[in-house]
C-alpha cells in the first residue's frame, strides 16, 4: 500500500476511534431528531440525514424522527388557490388546509420510511393520531383563533417505547386529536419537544436552516457553541433572540428543564451534520445543557464529551 493510501486509511481509523467513547456512552439511549427545513427539500441532503439517523440506529442508539413538511404544505395550499397564512410562526389552518397538511405529511412520512428501510433498518411511520399518540387542545396565538392548530397536552410514550423495544425506528408526523377526535396540525418543533420529554430522551436535535445560535446574527464571531439553560433564558429575556429561533429556543430550555439531557441546534444544510455533532469532539452546532451538567462546571472541555 502506498504511503498516501496508508495515511488515508489511518485517518479513517482515527475517526472511528474518536467516535468510540460516544458510541459507548450513548448506547441504547434515545435521541429525538426533529427533521425539517431545507434539508427536506434537497434530495441529496435528505438522503444524508436518513443515512445519519440509520447509522445511529445501527451503532446502538434508539433514534426517533419527528418530521415537518411546511414548505411542501405551502406549495400544495398554493396549488388549490389558497395563500399560506402565518401568525407568530404558526400556520393558520382551516378545515381545507388541515386536509392538505395531513395528506402532505402522510406522503412525507412514508417516503422517509421507505428511505430508512432501503438502508436495511426497520421503520414504522405513524402520525400522532395513531393509537392516540398525541392528544391536543386547540392552540391560540396571542388569543387569536388560528384554526386547527394543536397544543399537545399528552403523549402516550408507551407506543414509542414498544416500537423501539421491537427494534423499529419510529417516524412521527405531527398531527394529533383532541378529546372530540378532531384532527389538528401541530408545530413540528413542539411535537419533537413533547415527545423528547415524554420518552425521557437523552438528546433532542433540531435540524434547522441556520448554523446555530449567535449573540449577534450579523457577527459570525459571536457564534455560541455551548450554553446552559439559564444562559438561554437570559438570551431570550435580553431580546437578542427573535424570529423563528425564539420559540425554538423556548422549546430547548423547556426540554432541558423537564429532563432531556442535552439539546442541539444544527444546520441541516451541512452534509452529515448529525454525525459531526455527535461523534466528534467539538461538533458543529449549538449545544444547550442543564445548569448542573458536568460540562457546565468546566470539567470537560469538549461540547459532547461523555462523562468519565
N, C-alpha and C positions, 0 to 999 in steps of 0.2 A: 504494500500500500504506500502511495506517495505521501510525502510529508504534509502537503496541503490537505489531502483527504483525511489523513490521521488527525490533523488539527480540527477539522470539521466534525469528525466523529467524537473527539474529546469534548468539544463544545456542547454537543448534544447530550453527552453523558453528564456534563456539569449541570445542564438544565434539569435533567431527571433527578440528580442528587439534590439540587436546590429545592425541588418540589416535594421530596420525600417527607420532610417533617410536617408539611402542611397536609399531605395525604394522611399521615398517621394521626395528626391532631383532629382532623375533621371527618375521619372515617365514621360512617353511619350517622352523621349529623345532617339535619335538614337545612337546606338552603332554598329560599324562595326567590325566584328570578322574575321580576316584572319586565316584560318584553314589549317594547313599543317604539314609536318614533320612526326615524329614518331607517333604522336597522331592519324594520319590517318591510320597507318599501323597496329596498335594494336586494335583489335575489342573491347576490354573492354574499352580502353581509348576513342575510337571513340564514344561509347555509352555515356560515361561520359560527353564528350564535348557537344554532342547533347542534353543531359538532362539539362546541364547548360544553354545552349542558349534557350532551350524551357522554362525553369523556368524564365529566364529574360523576355521572351515574356509574360508569364502568370502573372507576377507581375507588368506589365505596361511599360517595356522597349520596344523599337522598334529595334530589332536586324536585322542586315543584315549579312549573311555569305558570305565571298569570299573564295573559296577553291582552293587549288593547287591539285597536283597529280603527282608530279615529279618522285617519286620512282616507281609508277605504270607505268608511261610512259616509263621510262628507262627499266623496266622489259619487256614491250611489244616490245620496239625497239630491245632488245636483242633477242626476240623470232623470229624476222624476219631476224636475221643475221646481224643486224647493231650494231654499237658501239656508245653509247651516247657520245656526244662531247660537251664540255662547254668552253666558252670564258668569263672570268671575271664573272663567276657565271651564265651566260645566256646560255640556251641550243641552240646549233646550230641546226636550224630547216629547213631541206629541205622539198620538197613537200611531200614525203612519211612519214617523221617524223611528219609533220603537220597533216596528215590524222590520224596517230596513236594517236597523242596528243588529237585531237578533239574527237576521239572515246572513249579514256580512260576518259577524263574529263567529257564527257556526261554520261558515266556509273557511275562515282563517284557522279556526280551531282544528278542523280535520286535515287541513293542509299541513299544519305543524305536526300533528300525529303521524301523518304519512312520512314526513321527513325524518322523524326520530326512528320510526320503525325500519326505514330504509338503511339505517346505520346499525341495525341489529339489536335495538333496545325496545322493549315492550312499552307502549304508551297508551294512555286512556284519556280521551278528550271529553270533558264534561263542562256544562255551564253551572252557574250557581243555582239553577232551578232543579238540577238532578239530585234526587234524594234530600231535597231541602238544604243543600249545602250552604247557601247564602240567603238568610232571611233579612228583609229590609223594612224600613219605614220610608215614607215619602220624604225626600230631601228638598229643603227650600234654600234659596240663596239670598241671604240678607232679607228674609221674609218674602221673597218673590217666588211665586209658583213657577217652576221650570218644567213641569210635566212629569213624565215617567222616569224620574231620576231617583235612584235608591240610596238610602243611607243605611249601611249594614248594621244590624243590631245583634246578629248572632251568626256564628259559623259552626257548622257541625263537623268538627275536626275528625271524628271517627271515620268519616268517608275517606278522607285523605290518608289517615293512618292505615286503613285497611288496604288501600291501593299500594302504598309504599311498602307495607309488610309483605305484600304478594308480588313484589318486585316490578311494579308498574311505575312509570313516570307520569304523574298527573299533569294534565294541561288544562287550565281553567279559563273559561270565557266569563267575563264579569257581567253576568246577568243574574238577577235574583227575583224572589217572590215576596209579596207582602202577606199579611195574615188572611187577606181575601183572595189570594192566589193571582193577583195582578202582576204582570211582568214589568220589571224595572231595569233600566240601564244603570250600570254602576261605573264610576270613575275607576279605571284600572289600577291607578296608584292606591286608591282607597281599598280596593279589593285585595291587592297584594299585601298591604299593611295589616289588614284584618286577618288574613289567612296566616301570615307570619306569626302574629301574636297568638292565634288560636292553636297552632301546631307547635308553639314554642321553638320556632326556628332559631338555629344558631346564627344564621346570616340572612339578611334581606338585601337584595341587589336591585337597584333601579338602572336599567339601560336607557339612557337619555340622549338628547341631541347636543349636549354640552360636555366639556371635559370634566367638570366637577364644580366646586364652589370657588368663587373669588370674593375677596373683600371689596374689590373694585373691578367690575366686569370689564372695564376698559384698560386695565393694567394687568397684563399677564403675570407680572412678578408677584401679585397678591394671591396667587393660587393657594388654596388650603388643602393639604394632603390628608390632614387628620385633625379632628376636633371632637371635644366631648359634647354630650347632650346639653350641658349647661352653656357651653360656648355657642352652640347652635341657637339656643333660646335667646342668648344675648344678641346674636346677629339679627334674629327676627325682630326683636324689640327695638333694635337700633334703626330699623328701616332700611338697612343696607340691601337686604334680600327682598326682591319683588318679583312681579310677574308670575309665570308658571312655576318658578322654583319655590315660591313661598309655601303653597300647600304641600309640595313635595317634602320640603324641609320640616314642616309641621308633622307630617306623617312619619318622617325618620325619627324625630325626637320622641314622638309618642310610642313608636315601636320599641325604642331603647328603654323607655320608662316602664314598659309592660313586659320586659323580659327577653326581647330579642338581643342577642349578644352584640352584634355589630351590623351597621347598615352601610352600604356602599353605593355611591353615585358614580356611574361610569359612562363614558362616551361610547354609545353603542355603534357609532360610525367607525370606530377603530377595530380592525380585524382582530378577533380573539382577545378582546379586552377582558373578558371574564377570566380567562386563563392567566393573563398577565397580572391581573389584580390578585388572584387567589394563590398562584403558585410561584410568585417571585417576591423577593424581599421588600421591595419598595412600592410595588403596584403602580397604577397609573391614574387612579381616580381619587375621590374624596371618601375617607372612611369616617363614620360617626360612631363613637364608642361611649360606653357608660362612664360616668364620673369616677367610679371606683375600679375601672378596668386597670390591669397592670400597666397597659400602655400609657394610660393617663398619668400614672405615677412615675413614668420615665424609666421603668425597669427595663423595657425593651425599646430599642431604637427603631426597629422595623415596624412598619404600619400593620402588617398582617402576621407578625411573628407568633408562632404557637407558644403557649405557656411552657416554661421549663419545669 
